Protein backbone atom coordinates (compact mmCIF):
# COMPACT_ATOMS: atom_id res chain seq x y z
CA UNK A 1 0.00 0.00 0.00
CA UNK A 2 1.24 3.50 -0.79
CA UNK A 3 1.93 5.88 2.07
CA UNK A 4 0.20 9.30 2.05
CA UNK A 5 1.81 11.93 -0.08
CA UNK A 6 3.90 9.41 -1.97
CA UNK A 7 4.16 8.96 -5.73
CA UNK A 8 6.54 7.20 -8.14
CA UNK A 9 9.24 8.88 -10.20
CA UNK A 10 10.02 7.45 -13.61
CA UNK A 11 13.54 6.05 -13.66
CA UNK A 12 14.91 3.65 -16.30
CA UNK A 13 15.00 0.11 -14.90
CA UNK A 14 13.60 0.91 -11.44
CA UNK A 15 11.05 2.78 -9.37
CA UNK A 16 11.82 4.86 -6.30
CA UNK A 17 9.61 6.58 -3.83
CA UNK A 18 9.56 10.38 -3.74
CA UNK A 19 7.93 12.11 -0.78
CA UNK A 20 6.38 15.56 -1.20
CA UNK A 21 7.40 17.65 0.56
CA UNK A 22 10.75 16.31 1.72
CA UNK A 23 13.13 18.35 3.88
CA UNK A 24 16.85 17.75 3.72
CA UNK A 25 19.75 19.41 5.40
CA UNK A 26 20.47 21.50 2.35
CA UNK A 27 17.13 22.44 0.77
CA UNK A 28 13.43 21.83 0.64
CA UNK A 29 12.32 19.65 -2.30
CA UNK A 30 8.72 20.14 -3.35
CA UNK A 31 6.83 18.41 -6.20
CA UNK A 32 4.08 20.66 -7.50
CA UNK A 33 0.75 19.63 -8.98
CA UNK A 34 1.90 20.39 -12.51
CA UNK A 35 5.01 18.25 -12.04
CA UNK A 36 2.83 15.36 -10.86
CA UNK A 37 0.67 15.75 -13.96
CA UNK A 38 3.81 15.69 -16.10
CA UNK A 39 5.04 12.55 -14.40
CA UNK A 40 1.71 10.78 -14.91
CA UNK A 41 1.69 11.79 -18.57
CA UNK A 42 5.19 10.44 -19.00
CA UNK A 43 4.18 7.20 -17.27
CA UNK A 44 1.19 6.79 -19.60
CA UNK A 45 3.48 7.38 -22.59
CA UNK A 46 6.04 4.79 -21.43
CA UNK A 47 3.26 2.28 -20.70
CA UNK A 48 1.84 2.76 -24.21
CA UNK A 49 5.32 2.30 -25.68
CA UNK A 50 5.72 -0.93 -23.70
CA UNK A 51 2.43 -2.25 -25.03
CA UNK A 52 3.33 -1.34 -28.61
CA UNK A 53 6.75 -2.92 -28.16
CA UNK A 54 5.15 -6.08 -26.81
CA UNK A 55 2.82 -6.27 -29.80
CA UNK A 56 5.76 -5.78 -32.13
CA UNK A 57 7.56 -8.60 -30.31
CA UNK A 58 4.58 -10.89 -30.74
CA UNK A 59 4.37 -10.06 -34.42
CA UNK A 60 8.09 -10.79 -34.77
CA UNK A 61 7.66 -14.09 -32.97
CA UNK A 62 4.91 -14.96 -35.42
CA UNK A 63 7.38 -14.65 -38.27
CA UNK A 64 10.16 -16.75 -36.76
CA UNK A 65 8.36 -19.78 -35.32
CA UNK A 66 9.06 -22.24 -38.17
CA UNK A 67 11.02 -25.37 -37.23
CA UNK A 68 12.03 -27.58 -40.19
CA UNK A 69 12.50 -31.27 -39.33
CA UNK A 70 13.95 -33.80 -41.77
CA UNK A 71 12.54 -37.28 -41.25
CA UNK A 72 9.15 -38.45 -40.00
CA UNK A 73 10.31 -41.21 -37.66
CA UNK A 74 9.73 -41.28 -33.89
CA UNK A 75 12.50 -38.74 -33.16
CA UNK A 76 11.14 -36.24 -35.68
CA UNK A 77 7.58 -36.80 -34.45
CA UNK A 78 8.51 -36.23 -30.79
CA UNK A 79 10.41 -33.07 -31.68
CA UNK A 80 7.42 -31.77 -33.66
CA UNK A 81 5.07 -32.38 -30.73
CA UNK A 82 7.31 -30.60 -28.26
CA UNK A 83 7.94 -27.71 -30.66
CA UNK A 84 4.18 -27.23 -31.15
CA UNK A 85 3.73 -27.32 -27.37
CA UNK A 86 6.09 -24.32 -27.17
CA UNK A 87 4.10 -22.38 -29.75
CA UNK A 88 6.35 -23.13 -32.72
CA UNK A 89 5.14 -24.33 -36.13
CA UNK A 90 6.90 -27.60 -37.10
CA UNK A 91 7.46 -28.53 -40.77
CA UNK A 92 8.28 -32.20 -41.37
CA UNK A 93 10.08 -33.11 -44.60
CA UNK A 94 10.02 -36.78 -45.63
CA UNK A 95 9.55 -38.18 -49.16
CA UNK A 96 7.37 -40.96 -47.73
CA UNK A 97 5.15 -38.54 -45.88
CA UNK A 98 3.89 -39.04 -42.34
CA UNK A 99 2.67 -42.58 -41.93
CA UNK A 100 2.22 -45.04 -39.06
CA UNK A 101 5.49 -46.85 -38.45
CA UNK A 102 5.28 -50.63 -38.94
CA UNK A 103 7.85 -51.47 -36.25
CA UNK A 104 6.92 -52.18 -32.63
CA UNK A 105 8.69 -49.87 -30.17
CA UNK A 106 9.09 -51.02 -26.57
CA UNK A 107 10.18 -48.79 -23.69
CA UNK A 108 11.49 -49.67 -20.24
CA UNK A 109 9.16 -48.24 -17.63
CA UNK A 110 12.12 -47.85 -15.27
CA UNK A 111 13.51 -45.06 -17.45
CA UNK A 112 12.89 -41.41 -16.58
CA UNK A 113 10.02 -40.94 -19.00
CA UNK A 114 8.68 -37.42 -19.65
CA UNK A 115 5.11 -36.99 -18.49
CA UNK A 116 3.87 -35.85 -21.91
CA UNK A 117 4.87 -39.23 -23.40
CA UNK A 118 2.76 -41.35 -21.03
CA UNK A 119 -0.59 -40.93 -22.90
CA UNK A 120 1.04 -42.54 -25.95
CA UNK A 121 2.21 -45.63 -24.04
CA UNK A 122 0.47 -48.80 -22.99
CA UNK A 123 -0.03 -49.61 -19.33
CA UNK A 124 3.16 -51.01 -17.73
CA UNK A 125 3.36 -54.78 -17.37
CA UNK A 126 5.78 -57.41 -16.12
CA UNK A 127 7.88 -59.61 -18.36
CA UNK A 128 10.41 -62.43 -18.03
CA UNK A 129 13.94 -63.26 -19.16
CA UNK A 130 15.12 -66.75 -20.08
CA UNK A 131 18.87 -67.40 -20.01
CA UNK A 132 20.34 -70.39 -18.14
CA UNK A 133 17.24 -70.10 -16.00
CA UNK A 134 14.09 -67.95 -16.00
CA UNK A 135 14.09 -64.70 -14.04
CA UNK A 136 11.62 -61.82 -13.67
CA UNK A 137 13.26 -58.37 -13.76
CA UNK A 138 12.00 -55.73 -11.34
CA UNK A 139 11.41 -53.17 -14.10
CA UNK A 140 8.24 -53.05 -16.23
CA UNK A 141 7.66 -52.55 -19.93
CA UNK A 142 5.45 -50.39 -22.17
CA UNK A 143 4.61 -50.34 -25.88
CA UNK A 144 4.43 -47.12 -27.90
CA UNK A 145 1.10 -46.42 -29.62
CA UNK A 146 2.44 -45.50 -33.06
CA UNK A 147 -0.95 -44.54 -34.51
CA UNK A 148 -1.72 -42.16 -31.62
CA UNK A 149 1.63 -40.39 -31.96
CA UNK A 150 1.28 -39.98 -35.73
CA UNK A 151 -2.28 -38.67 -35.40
CA UNK A 152 -1.17 -36.12 -32.81
CA UNK A 153 1.63 -34.93 -35.13
CA UNK A 154 -0.83 -34.55 -38.01
CA UNK A 155 -2.77 -32.04 -35.93
CA UNK A 156 0.18 -29.71 -35.33
CA UNK A 157 2.72 -30.17 -38.15
CA UNK A 158 2.94 -29.23 -41.82
CA UNK A 159 4.13 -32.25 -43.81
CA UNK A 160 6.19 -31.91 -47.01
CA UNK A 161 6.91 -34.91 -49.26
CA UNK A 162 9.65 -33.34 -51.37
CA UNK A 163 13.07 -34.94 -51.04
CA UNK A 164 15.62 -32.64 -49.38
CA UNK A 165 19.32 -33.06 -50.17
CA UNK A 166 22.32 -31.13 -48.88
CA UNK A 167 21.53 -28.18 -51.15
CA UNK A 168 17.95 -28.18 -49.92
CA UNK A 169 19.17 -28.02 -46.33
CA UNK A 170 21.33 -25.02 -47.19
CA UNK A 171 18.35 -23.30 -48.80
CA UNK A 172 16.11 -23.97 -45.81
CA UNK A 173 18.80 -22.75 -43.43
CA UNK A 174 19.38 -19.60 -45.49
CA UNK A 175 15.65 -18.84 -45.37
CA UNK A 176 15.75 -19.47 -41.64
CA UNK A 177 18.70 -17.14 -41.20
CA UNK A 178 16.95 -14.42 -43.19
CA UNK A 179 13.89 -14.58 -40.95
CA UNK A 180 15.77 -15.37 -37.72
CA UNK A 181 14.01 -18.75 -37.57
CA UNK A 182 15.28 -21.96 -35.97
CA UNK A 183 17.88 -24.22 -37.59
CA UNK A 184 17.00 -27.33 -39.59
CA UNK A 185 16.91 -30.50 -37.43
CA UNK A 186 18.13 -33.66 -39.18
CA UNK A 187 16.30 -36.80 -37.92
CA UNK A 188 16.92 -38.96 -41.01
CA UNK A 189 18.44 -41.97 -39.29
CA UNK A 190 21.88 -43.27 -38.41
CA UNK A 191 24.64 -43.68 -41.04
CA UNK A 192 25.10 -47.28 -42.18
CA UNK A 193 28.84 -47.40 -42.89
CA UNK A 194 30.72 -49.49 -40.27
CA UNK A 195 27.49 -49.85 -38.27
CA UNK A 196 26.52 -52.71 -36.02
CA UNK A 197 23.10 -53.91 -37.16
CA UNK A 198 20.25 -55.24 -35.08
CA UNK A 199 18.28 -57.55 -37.36
CA UNK A 200 14.98 -59.16 -36.42
CA UNK A 201 12.11 -61.07 -37.98
CA UNK A 202 8.79 -60.76 -36.20
CA UNK A 203 5.40 -62.35 -36.82
CA UNK A 204 2.06 -61.53 -35.23
CA UNK A 205 -0.17 -64.51 -34.45
CA UNK A 206 -3.44 -65.09 -32.67
CA UNK A 207 -1.66 -67.13 -30.00
CA UNK A 208 -1.45 -66.57 -26.25
CA UNK A 209 2.06 -66.24 -24.79
CA UNK A 210 3.77 -64.71 -21.78
CA UNK A 211 5.56 -61.41 -22.49
CA UNK A 212 9.28 -62.10 -22.77
CA UNK A 213 12.07 -59.55 -22.85
CA UNK A 214 14.76 -62.05 -23.91
CA UNK A 215 14.72 -65.81 -24.37
CA UNK A 216 18.30 -66.94 -24.99
CA UNK A 217 17.55 -70.66 -25.22
CA UNK A 218 19.47 -72.16 -28.20
CA UNK A 219 17.65 -71.87 -31.51
CA UNK A 220 20.10 -72.37 -34.38
CA UNK A 221 23.15 -71.09 -36.20
CA UNK A 222 22.80 -67.38 -35.37
CA UNK A 223 23.13 -66.19 -31.71
CA UNK A 224 19.61 -64.77 -31.51
CA UNK A 225 16.95 -64.49 -28.81
CA UNK A 226 13.14 -64.55 -28.79
CA UNK A 227 11.19 -61.37 -27.95
CA UNK A 228 7.45 -61.75 -27.19
CA UNK A 229 4.93 -58.94 -26.66
CA UNK A 230 1.13 -58.80 -26.56
CA UNK A 231 -0.27 -56.28 -29.06
CA UNK A 232 -3.86 -55.18 -29.80
CA UNK A 233 -4.00 -57.32 -32.96
CA UNK A 234 -2.28 -60.41 -31.56
CA UNK A 235 1.00 -61.59 -30.06
CA UNK A 236 4.34 -60.56 -31.55
CA UNK A 237 7.00 -63.28 -31.71
CA UNK A 238 10.31 -61.82 -32.85
CA UNK A 239 13.63 -63.56 -33.41
CA UNK A 240 16.31 -60.93 -32.81
CA UNK A 241 19.99 -60.81 -33.64
CA UNK A 242 21.18 -58.29 -31.05
CA UNK A 243 24.25 -56.96 -32.91
CA UNK A 244 25.68 -58.20 -36.19
CA UNK A 245 28.42 -57.04 -38.55
CA UNK A 246 26.46 -57.05 -41.79
CA UNK A 247 28.36 -57.06 -45.06
CA UNK A 248 27.11 -54.33 -47.45
CA UNK A 249 25.11 -56.54 -49.81
CA UNK A 250 21.44 -57.28 -50.24
CA UNK A 251 22.21 -61.00 -50.54
CA UNK A 252 23.79 -61.10 -47.08
CA UNK A 253 20.85 -59.28 -45.52
CA UNK A 254 18.27 -61.60 -47.10
CA UNK A 255 20.34 -64.63 -46.03
CA UNK A 256 20.32 -63.47 -42.40
CA UNK A 257 16.58 -62.70 -42.51
CA UNK A 258 15.79 -66.12 -43.97
CA UNK A 259 17.92 -67.82 -41.30
CA UNK A 260 16.22 -65.88 -38.50
CA UNK A 261 12.81 -66.82 -39.87
CA UNK A 262 13.76 -70.50 -39.86
CA UNK A 263 15.06 -70.23 -36.30
CA UNK A 264 11.81 -68.57 -35.24
CA UNK A 265 9.81 -71.33 -36.89
CA UNK A 266 11.87 -74.02 -35.11
CA UNK A 267 11.70 -72.25 -31.76
CA UNK A 268 7.92 -71.81 -31.77
CA UNK A 269 7.52 -75.44 -32.81
CA UNK A 270 9.77 -76.60 -29.96
CA UNK A 271 7.88 -74.47 -27.43
CA UNK A 272 4.52 -75.79 -28.59
CA UNK A 273 3.22 -72.42 -29.78
CA UNK A 274 2.56 -73.46 -33.38
CA UNK A 275 3.57 -76.52 -35.39
CA UNK A 276 6.28 -75.98 -37.98
CA UNK A 277 3.98 -76.94 -40.87
CA UNK A 278 1.27 -74.52 -39.67
CA UNK A 279 3.65 -71.58 -39.16
CA UNK A 280 2.98 -69.72 -42.42
CA UNK A 281 -0.79 -70.03 -42.22
CA UNK A 282 -0.82 -68.76 -38.60
CA UNK A 283 1.00 -65.50 -39.43
CA UNK A 284 -1.33 -62.47 -39.44
CA UNK A 285 1.39 -60.01 -40.39
CA UNK A 286 5.18 -59.98 -40.52
CA UNK A 287 7.74 -57.26 -39.79
CA UNK A 288 11.47 -57.08 -40.46
CA UNK A 289 13.86 -54.88 -38.49
CA UNK A 290 17.30 -53.72 -39.58
CA UNK A 291 18.67 -50.98 -37.32
CA UNK A 292 22.13 -49.45 -37.89
CA UNK A 293 23.63 -48.84 -34.45
CA UNK A 294 26.70 -47.24 -32.95
CA UNK A 295 27.13 -44.58 -35.64
CA UNK A 296 26.37 -40.86 -35.72
CA UNK A 297 26.43 -38.23 -38.41
CA UNK A 298 28.30 -35.00 -38.85
CA UNK A 299 25.73 -32.22 -39.04
CA UNK A 300 25.42 -30.83 -42.55
CA UNK A 301 25.54 -27.10 -43.26
CA UNK A 302 22.73 -25.26 -41.50
CA UNK A 303 21.43 -28.27 -39.53
CA UNK A 304 21.71 -30.06 -36.21
CA UNK A 305 21.32 -33.83 -35.73
CA UNK A 306 18.84 -35.55 -33.44
CA UNK A 307 17.64 -39.06 -32.64
CA UNK A 308 19.41 -41.99 -34.25
CA UNK A 309 21.33 -39.58 -36.48
CA UNK A 310 22.90 -38.04 -33.37
CA UNK A 311 23.92 -41.45 -32.01
CA UNK A 312 21.11 -41.90 -29.49
CA UNK A 313 20.63 -45.60 -30.33
CA UNK A 314 22.15 -47.90 -27.74
CA UNK A 315 24.19 -50.33 -29.91
CA UNK A 316 24.17 -52.91 -27.12
CA UNK A 317 20.35 -53.08 -27.01
CA UNK A 318 18.88 -51.13 -29.95
CA UNK A 319 16.84 -48.78 -27.74
CA UNK A 320 16.52 -45.10 -28.67
CA UNK A 321 12.84 -44.06 -28.63
CA UNK A 322 12.58 -43.18 -24.94
CA UNK A 323 15.83 -41.24 -25.02
CA UNK A 324 14.75 -39.28 -28.10
CA UNK A 325 11.56 -38.32 -26.27
CA UNK A 326 13.48 -37.29 -23.16
CA UNK A 327 15.99 -35.20 -25.11
CA UNK A 328 13.51 -33.38 -27.37
CA UNK A 329 13.01 -30.53 -24.90
CA UNK A 330 16.75 -30.35 -24.22
CA UNK A 331 17.46 -29.86 -27.92
CA UNK A 332 14.78 -27.18 -28.20
CA UNK A 333 16.32 -25.37 -25.24
CA UNK A 334 19.70 -25.39 -26.97
CA UNK A 335 18.51 -24.12 -30.34
CA UNK A 336 16.36 -21.48 -28.63
CA UNK A 337 19.40 -20.29 -26.72
CA UNK A 338 18.24 -21.50 -23.29
CA UNK A 339 21.45 -22.93 -21.89
CA UNK A 340 22.44 -24.26 -18.51
CA UNK A 341 25.66 -23.25 -16.80
CA UNK A 342 28.79 -24.09 -18.78
CA UNK A 343 30.07 -26.42 -16.05
CA UNK A 344 26.90 -28.50 -16.14
CA UNK A 345 26.89 -28.42 -19.94
CA UNK A 346 30.49 -29.68 -20.15
CA UNK A 347 29.80 -32.39 -17.56
CA UNK A 348 26.69 -33.53 -19.42
CA UNK A 349 28.53 -33.66 -22.75
CA UNK A 350 31.44 -35.61 -21.26
CA UNK A 351 29.05 -38.09 -19.64
CA UNK A 352 27.20 -38.52 -22.93
CA UNK A 353 30.46 -39.16 -24.82
CA UNK A 354 31.57 -41.72 -22.25
CA UNK A 355 28.25 -43.55 -22.59
CA UNK A 356 28.53 -43.51 -26.40
CA UNK A 357 31.95 -45.16 -26.46
CA UNK A 358 31.19 -47.69 -23.72
CA UNK A 359 28.02 -48.73 -25.57
CA UNK A 360 30.05 -49.21 -28.75
CA UNK A 361 32.58 -51.32 -26.88
CA UNK A 362 29.77 -53.51 -25.58
CA UNK A 363 28.32 -53.90 -29.07
CA UNK A 364 31.72 -54.98 -30.42
CA UNK A 365 31.96 -57.71 -27.79
CA UNK A 366 28.38 -58.85 -28.47
CA UNK A 367 29.11 -59.22 -32.20
CA UNK A 368 32.05 -61.53 -31.42
CA UNK A 369 30.20 -63.76 -28.93
CA UNK A 370 28.60 -67.14 -29.61
CA UNK A 371 25.08 -68.02 -28.54
CA UNK A 372 26.03 -69.99 -25.41
CA UNK A 373 28.40 -67.20 -24.34
CA UNK A 374 25.64 -64.61 -24.61
CA UNK A 375 23.25 -66.88 -22.76
CA UNK A 376 25.63 -67.19 -19.82
CA UNK A 377 26.55 -63.50 -19.93
CA UNK A 378 22.93 -62.34 -19.70
CA UNK A 379 22.27 -64.84 -16.92
CA UNK A 380 24.90 -62.97 -14.87
CA UNK A 381 23.60 -59.61 -16.09
CA UNK A 382 20.02 -60.15 -14.87
CA UNK A 383 21.32 -61.13 -11.45
CA UNK A 384 22.56 -57.58 -10.93
CA UNK A 385 20.61 -54.99 -9.00
CA UNK A 386 17.84 -53.33 -11.00
CA UNK A 387 19.60 -49.95 -11.06
CA UNK A 388 22.62 -51.51 -12.80
CA UNK A 389 20.44 -53.39 -15.30
CA UNK A 390 18.50 -50.27 -16.25
CA UNK A 391 21.66 -48.14 -16.51
CA UNK A 392 23.14 -50.53 -19.08
CA UNK A 393 19.93 -51.18 -21.03
CA UNK A 394 19.16 -47.47 -21.16
CA UNK A 395 22.81 -46.77 -21.93
CA UNK A 396 22.86 -42.95 -21.86
CA UNK A 397 24.46 -42.29 -18.49
CA UNK A 398 28.16 -42.90 -19.03
CA UNK A 399 28.99 -43.20 -15.33
CA UNK A 400 26.04 -45.56 -14.82
CA UNK A 401 27.16 -47.78 -17.73
CA UNK A 402 30.72 -47.84 -16.38
CA UNK A 403 29.52 -48.84 -12.91
CA UNK A 404 27.40 -51.63 -14.39
CA UNK A 405 30.33 -52.98 -16.43
CA UNK A 406 32.61 -52.93 -13.40
CA UNK A 407 30.00 -54.62 -11.20
CA UNK A 408 29.28 -57.24 -13.86
CA UNK A 409 32.98 -58.09 -14.07
CA UNK A 410 32.80 -59.22 -10.43
CA UNK A 411 30.12 -61.77 -11.38
CA UNK A 412 31.60 -63.08 -14.64
CA UNK A 413 35.30 -62.77 -13.88
CA UNK A 414 37.82 -61.32 -16.31
CA UNK A 415 38.33 -64.74 -17.97
CA UNK A 416 34.73 -65.02 -19.14
CA UNK A 417 34.42 -65.89 -22.83
CA UNK A 418 32.48 -62.67 -23.46
CA UNK A 419 35.47 -60.59 -22.32
CA UNK A 420 38.23 -62.69 -23.92
CA UNK A 421 38.44 -60.67 -27.19
CA UNK A 422 39.15 -57.57 -25.11
CA UNK A 423 42.32 -59.16 -23.71
CA UNK A 424 43.38 -61.19 -26.74
CA UNK A 425 43.07 -58.50 -29.43
CA UNK A 426 42.55 -55.13 -27.72
CA UNK A 427 43.84 -53.06 -30.65
CA UNK A 428 41.46 -54.73 -33.09
CA UNK A 429 38.53 -54.18 -30.74
CA UNK A 430 39.56 -50.55 -30.25
CA UNK A 431 40.01 -49.98 -33.99
CA UNK A 432 36.53 -51.29 -34.88
CA UNK A 433 34.98 -49.26 -32.07
CA UNK A 434 36.66 -46.02 -33.15
CA UNK A 435 35.80 -46.49 -36.83
CA UNK A 436 32.17 -47.09 -36.03
CA UNK A 437 31.87 -44.18 -33.60
CA UNK A 438 33.45 -41.42 -35.69
CA UNK A 439 31.09 -38.81 -37.07
CA UNK A 440 30.14 -39.50 -40.68
CA UNK A 441 29.13 -37.10 -43.43
CA UNK A 442 27.04 -39.74 -45.20
CA UNK A 443 23.43 -38.86 -45.97
CA UNK A 444 20.79 -41.31 -44.86
CA UNK A 445 20.22 -43.78 -47.67
CA UNK A 446 16.73 -44.55 -46.39
CA UNK A 447 15.76 -40.92 -46.56
CA UNK A 448 17.35 -39.63 -49.77
CA UNK A 449 16.09 -42.37 -52.07
CA UNK A 450 12.72 -41.86 -53.76
CA UNK A 451 9.71 -43.64 -52.27
CA UNK A 452 8.79 -46.86 -54.04
C-alpha angles and dihedrals in degrees: 000000000000119000118234116279093016128127136164126258118214110246125164110257097000148043125229132186119248119193120209116237104020123175121208133177092261108036147347114259115204128179110208128211092256091052090052090051089050091050092050091049091051091049091052089050093050091046091052090049090052091052092048090047091051091051090049089051091052091049090050091050089053090060098048104044098100116120115187115207123189112211131031099224125118094283093052091044093051091048091050092051094050093044091053089049088059092051097260125132110235121208115197118202117197127139089219093052125222110315137155109275114241095213123092113237119203125192131197109240089211090070121097095261119190112244094236090062096057097082088060094053133081121245112281116261139178124257139181139234124215117200121129084333136004119269134174114223118221093233124084133223138229135191123223116238098227095185093052092051093048092047091051090051091050089060095056109025136073109226122211122189098194115116113247119207130180091283090050090053090052090051093049091047092048090052088048092050091050092054096034089244128152123282124263113268115215112212097157098127138266122306113258102213112109090354127151107233129215106207124187141168115206132183129190116219136173090246130120116238139156114258108258127192095192132355108188097178109136114274110162147296099332120065095241136145135213120249117193127187133166112235131182092257098042142298121316116221110187129181106208132195100203099206128355135173099231119198112230098256134102090225092060092049094050090047091055092046092050091049092049091050091053091049090050091050091050093045095051090047091051092048092050095243096122133347116254093242092051095047099099095046092049094056113105094181137346132216131191124204127200112168122179107218139186096032133104134187134239107241112252122230111299096006143094125212126237139173119006090351089062092050098259093139113103102229091201093059110009094238120141110129098087092046092050089053092048094048098046093089091043091056092048090051090053097048091044089053096249101138134172122227114300092242092056091043093052092046092050092049093048091049091049092050092049090052091049094055096041090051090051091050090052091049091052091054092046091054090055097047127098123229097260090047091054091046092055093041094055091045087062092041095057090050090067123098114279093248091059093046093051093045091057097040091047090042101185101103105078095197091047092051091048092051091050092050092049093047092047090053088063090059100042100032124225091273094062113129091240091062098039096094089057091061099033099048108011095157092053091049091048093047094053091046094051094046092051095046100049116108112262130208092208117127117232108270091204091056105040097050118089118259114262 
